[in-house]
Amino acid sequence: HPEGGIRNLLNYTEQFDNWSISSATLTPNQIAAPDGTLTADKLTPLTTTLYRYTSQAVTLTQGNTYSVSCYVKNHSSANSWLRVRGSISSGSVVINWSGASITSLTTNEPLVSSSFESVGNDWYRVTLTVNAAEVNNIIRIYPSDAGDSPSTGSIYIWGAQLEEATEASNYQKRVT
């Protein structure tokens, strides 16, 4: 990797149909991703259920700092979530949408930082940086409100990345 050996710790970073899916539908290869390829997936919640997301389990070093990022594009959501979830602690950011634009990020738990960057064609790279409080964690992406009531609203996702770093580096694709 060109940035001093930092590497993406996630698998299937553009193939979310290989991630776990909870109370949502994942439709692969729906629109052009930020790199121009037809590889962005659509994530839609099942409206009659709670806590709808796609996720991947990861092992982190307790006490170290990690940055998780994902490219997102709104389809019909009012707010989406990106979360690092352990069994007793988590760090998350709510992505507040107004149509195709991110208006702000709202953090729900203590974390180091969060940010978003427009990368063109209504795509954004959202980054969440946390200090790992636990070893076993789950990276989750929620298409719409992750709260206690069913909600609707889909997003497109592509290019997830997790790295031991204080900020996101250039995206690195991983297939396995």
TIKOLPA-518414 format. One record per residue (C-alpha): residue in three letters; y negated, z negated, x. Coordinates in nm, 4 decimals. Each point is the difference from the previous one (the first is absolute). Layout:
<nodes>
+------+----------+----------+----------+
: code :       c2 :       c3 :       c1 :
+------+----------+----------+----------+
:  ALA :        Y :        Z :        X :
...
+------+----------+----------+----------+
</nodes>
This chain:
<nodes>
+------+----------+----------+----------+
: code :       c2 :       c3 :       c1 :
+------+----------+----------+----------+
:  HIS :   0.0000 :   0.0000 :   0.0000 :
:  PRO :  -0.3373 :   0.0956 :   0.1460 :
:  GLU :  -0.1613 :  -0.3403 :  -0.0544 :
:  GLY :   0.1661 :  -0.2243 :   0.2555 :
:  GLY :   0.3429 :  -0.0147 :  -0.1612 :
:  ILE :  -0.1144 :  -0.1290 :  -0.3407 :
:  ARG :   0.2464 :   0.1392 :  -0.2484 :
:  ASN :   0.0459 :   0.0213 :  -0.3721 :
:  LEU :   0.2431 :  -0.2744 :  -0.1042 :
:  LEU :   0.0757 :   0.1550 :  -0.3398 :
:  ASN :   0.2693 :   0.2537 :  -0.0807 :
:  TYR :  -0.0345 :   0.3017 :  -0.2304 :
:  THR :  -0.3793 :  -0.0088 :   0.0246 :
:  GLU :  -0.0413 :   0.3164 :  -0.2075 :
:  GLN :   0.3173 :  -0.0345 :  -0.2081 :
:  PHE :  -0.0655 :  -0.2830 :  -0.2420 :
:  ASP :   0.3062 :   0.1003 :  -0.2048 :
:  ASN :   0.1930 :  -0.1707 :   0.2850 :
:  TRP :  -0.1895 :  -0.3287 :  -0.0595 :
:  SER :   0.0992 :  -0.2569 :  -0.2631 :
:  ILE :  -0.1619 :   0.0605 :  -0.3371 :
:  SER :  -0.0632 :  -0.2691 :  -0.2601 :
:  SER :  -0.1017 :   0.0832 :  -0.3582 :
:  ALA :  -0.1605 :   0.3276 :   0.1020 :
:  THR :   0.0843 :   0.3654 :   0.0381 :
:  LEU :  -0.0466 :   0.1831 :   0.3276 :
:  THR :  -0.0291 :   0.3776 :  -0.0116 :
:  PRO :   0.0213 :   0.1532 :   0.3495 :
:  ASN :  -0.2015 :   0.2889 :   0.1407 :
:  GLN :  -0.2524 :   0.0360 :  -0.2833 :
:  ILE :  -0.3230 :   0.1033 :   0.1738 :
:  ALA :  -0.1345 :   0.0905 :   0.3419 :
:  ALA :  -0.0233 :  -0.2972 :   0.2352 :
:  PRO :  -0.2947 :  -0.0577 :   0.2355 :
:  ASP :   0.1727 :   0.2184 :   0.2617 :
:  GLY :   0.0247 :   0.2923 :  -0.2472 :
:  THR :   0.3773 :  -0.0174 :  -0.0555 :
:  LEU :   0.1505 :  -0.0376 :  -0.3501 :
:  THR :   0.1387 :  -0.3457 :   0.0786 :
:  ALA :  -0.2138 :  -0.2511 :  -0.1953 :
:  ASP :   0.1923 :  -0.2006 :  -0.2611 :
:  LYS :  -0.1175 :  -0.1132 :  -0.3432 :
:  LEU :   0.0554 :  -0.3681 :  -0.0876 :
:  THR :  -0.0162 :  -0.0878 :  -0.3709 :
:  PRO :   0.0621 :  -0.3420 :  -0.1583 :
:  LEU :   0.2339 :  -0.0510 :  -0.2924 :
:  THR :  -0.2525 :  -0.1209 :  -0.2558 :
:  THR :   0.2265 :  -0.2492 :  -0.1769 :
:  THR :   0.0838 :  -0.2039 :   0.3086 :
:  LEU :  -0.1777 :  -0.2242 :   0.2489 :
:  TYR :  -0.0358 :   0.0258 :   0.3785 :
:  ARG :   0.0456 :   0.3715 :   0.0564 :
:  TYR :   0.0156 :   0.1156 :   0.3623 :
:  THR :   0.1810 :   0.1719 :   0.2838 :
:  SER :   0.0948 :  -0.2152 :   0.2975 :
:  GLN :   0.1637 :  -0.0215 :   0.3401 :
:  ALA :   0.1332 :  -0.3165 :   0.1652 :
:  VAL :  -0.1198 :  -0.0679 :   0.3552 :
:  THR :   0.0535 :  -0.2623 :   0.2686 :
:  LEU :  -0.3160 :  -0.1241 :   0.1694 :
:  THR :  -0.0684 :  -0.2462 :   0.2809 :
:  GLN :  -0.1469 :  -0.3145 :  -0.1504 :
:  GLY :  -0.3574 :  -0.0611 :   0.1179 :
:  ASN :  -0.0637 :   0.3582 :   0.1138 :
:  THR :  -0.2570 :   0.2333 :  -0.1558 :
:  TYR :   0.1114 :   0.3126 :  -0.1869 :
:  SER :  -0.1831 :   0.2868 :  -0.1657 :
:  VAL :   0.1557 :   0.1872 :  -0.2903 :
:  SER :  -0.1603 :   0.3179 :  -0.1257 :
:  CYS :   0.0734 :   0.2711 :  -0.2526 :
:  TYR :  -0.1718 :   0.3145 :  -0.1156 :
:  VAL :  -0.0748 :  -0.0170 :  -0.3730 :
:  LYS :  -0.1514 :   0.2341 :  -0.2555 :
:  ASN :  -0.0717 :  -0.1015 :  -0.3549 :
:  HIS :   0.1576 :   0.1777 :  -0.2925 :
:  SER :  -0.0856 :  -0.2304 :  -0.2919 :
:  SER :  -0.0143 :  -0.3612 :   0.1195 :
:  ALA :  -0.2844 :  -0.2507 :  -0.0352 :
:  ASN :   0.1305 :  -0.2050 :   0.2931 :
:  SER :   0.2953 :   0.0134 :   0.2376 :
:  TRP :   0.1366 :  -0.2510 :   0.2512 :
:  LEU :   0.1226 :  -0.0030 :   0.3590 :
:  ARG :   0.1828 :  -0.3217 :   0.0919 :
:  VAL :   0.1909 :  -0.1708 :   0.2814 :
:  ARG :   0.2213 :  -0.2488 :  -0.1839 :
:  GLY :   0.2067 :  -0.2850 :   0.1429 :
:  SER :   0.1951 :  -0.2609 :  -0.1918 :
:  ILE :  -0.2815 :  -0.2588 :   0.0140 :
:  SER :  -0.3087 :   0.1930 :   0.1071 :
:  SER :  -0.1519 :   0.3434 :  -0.0340 :
:  GLY :  -0.3057 :   0.2032 :   0.0764 :
:  SER :  -0.1165 :   0.2690 :  -0.2394 :
:  VAL :  -0.2868 :   0.2282 :  -0.0790 :
:  VAL :  -0.0925 :   0.1441 :  -0.3390 :
:  ILE :  -0.1298 :   0.3571 :   0.0112 :
:  ASN :  -0.2659 :   0.0368 :  -0.2709 :
:  TRP :  -0.0302 :   0.3592 :  -0.1252 :
:  SER :  -0.2710 :   0.1873 :  -0.1869 :
:  GLY :   0.1617 :   0.3344 :  -0.0745 :
:  ALA :   0.1015 :   0.1532 :   0.3323 :
:  SER :  -0.2163 :  -0.2338 :   0.2101 :
:  ILE :   0.0651 :  -0.3464 :   0.1396 :
:  THR :  -0.2921 :  -0.2205 :  -0.0997 :
:  SER :   0.1107 :  -0.3143 :   0.1858 :
:  LEU :   0.2871 :  -0.2067 :   0.1330 :
:  THR :   0.0692 :  -0.3505 :  -0.1287 :
:  THR :   0.2157 :  -0.2391 :   0.2015 :
:  ASN :   0.2152 :  -0.2485 :  -0.1893 :
:  GLU :   0.1408 :  -0.2162 :   0.2755 :
:  PRO :  -0.1232 :  -0.1012 :   0.3447 :
:  LEU :   0.0369 :   0.2830 :   0.2488 :
:  VAL :  -0.1661 :   0.1246 :   0.3141 :
:  SER :  -0.1687 :   0.3117 :  -0.1418 :
:  SER :   0.0225 :   0.2995 :  -0.2303 :
:  SER :  -0.1665 :   0.3397 :   0.0060 :
:  PHE :   0.0107 :   0.3503 :  -0.1422 :
:  GLU :  -0.0970 :   0.3357 :   0.1436 :
:  SER :  -0.0444 :   0.3300 :  -0.1816 :
:  VAL :   0.2062 :   0.2740 :   0.1662 :
:  GLY :  -0.0971 :   0.2879 :  -0.2326 :
:  ASN :   0.1211 :   0.1521 :  -0.3277 :
:  ASP :  -0.0270 :  -0.3398 :  -0.1764 :
:  TRP :   0.2532 :  -0.1562 :   0.2408 :
:  TYR :  -0.0673 :  -0.3406 :   0.1558 :
:  ARG :   0.1725 :  -0.1955 :   0.2723 :
:  VAL :   0.0100 :  -0.3657 :  -0.1048 :
:  THR :   0.0763 :  -0.2614 :   0.2669 :
:  LEU :   0.0928 :  -0.3656 :  -0.0374 :
:  THR :   0.0203 :  -0.2245 :   0.3094 :
:  VAL :   0.1833 :  -0.3341 :  -0.0208 :
:  ASN :   0.1320 :  -0.2774 :   0.2210 :
:  ALA :   0.3729 :  -0.0256 :  -0.0666 :
:  ALA :   0.0770 :  -0.3449 :  -0.1416 :
:  GLU :   0.3696 :   0.0802 :  -0.0350 :
:  VAL :   0.2697 :   0.2130 :   0.1612 :
:  ASN :   0.1401 :   0.1714 :  -0.3119 :
:  ASN :  -0.2562 :   0.1995 :  -0.1957 :
:  ILE :  -0.0249 :   0.2884 :  -0.2440 :
:  ILE :  -0.2607 :   0.2751 :   0.0053 :
:  ARG :  -0.0878 :   0.0844 :  -0.3613 :
:  ILE :  -0.2144 :   0.2730 :  -0.1548 :
:  TYR :  -0.0949 :  -0.0487 :  -0.3655 :
:  PRO :  -0.1306 :   0.3025 :  -0.1942 :
:  SER :  -0.1961 :  -0.2155 :  -0.2432 :
:  ASP :  -0.0907 :  -0.3636 :  -0.0627 :
:  ALA :   0.2691 :  -0.2283 :   0.1422 :
:  GLY :  -0.0854 :  -0.2806 :  -0.2423 :
:  ASP :   0.1827 :  -0.1556 :  -0.2889 :
:  SER :  -0.0615 :   0.2671 :  -0.2627 :
:  PRO :   0.1423 :   0.3515 :  -0.0167 :
:  SER :  -0.2454 :   0.2697 :   0.1020 :
:  THR :  -0.0120 :   0.3712 :   0.0554 :
:  GLY :  -0.1438 :   0.2232 :   0.2652 :
:  SER :   0.1608 :   0.2103 :   0.2707 :
:  ILE :  -0.0876 :   0.0648 :   0.3633 :
:  TYR :   0.1140 :   0.2404 :   0.2694 :
:  ILE :   0.1210 :  -0.1539 :   0.3270 :
:  TRP :   0.0803 :   0.1336 :   0.3447 :
:  GLY :   0.0175 :  -0.1110 :   0.3608 :
:  ALA :   0.0738 :  -0.3717 :  -0.0056 :
:  GLN :  -0.0285 :  -0.1807 :   0.3321 :
:  LEU :   0.0628 :  -0.3527 :   0.1265 :
:  GLU :  -0.0829 :  -0.0954 :   0.3555 :
:  GLU :  -0.0524 :  -0.3094 :   0.2096 :
:  ALA :  -0.3738 :   0.0447 :   0.0483 :
:  THR :  -0.3381 :  -0.1245 :  -0.1157 :
:  GLU :  -0.0867 :   0.3393 :  -0.1509 :
:  ALA :   0.1783 :   0.3171 :  -0.1063 :
:  SER :   0.0535 :   0.2627 :   0.2671 :
:  ASN :   0.0621 :   0.3713 :  -0.0488 :
:  TYR :   0.2716 :   0.0597 :  -0.2560 :
:  GLN :   0.3516 :   0.0416 :   0.1359 :
:  LYS :   0.2673 :   0.1521 :  -0.2243 :
:  ARG :   0.3437 :  -0.1662 :  -0.0051 :
:  VAL :   0.2994 :   0.1432 :  -0.1810 :
:  THR :   0.2544 :  -0.2756 :   0.0677 :
+------+----------+----------+----------+
</nodes>
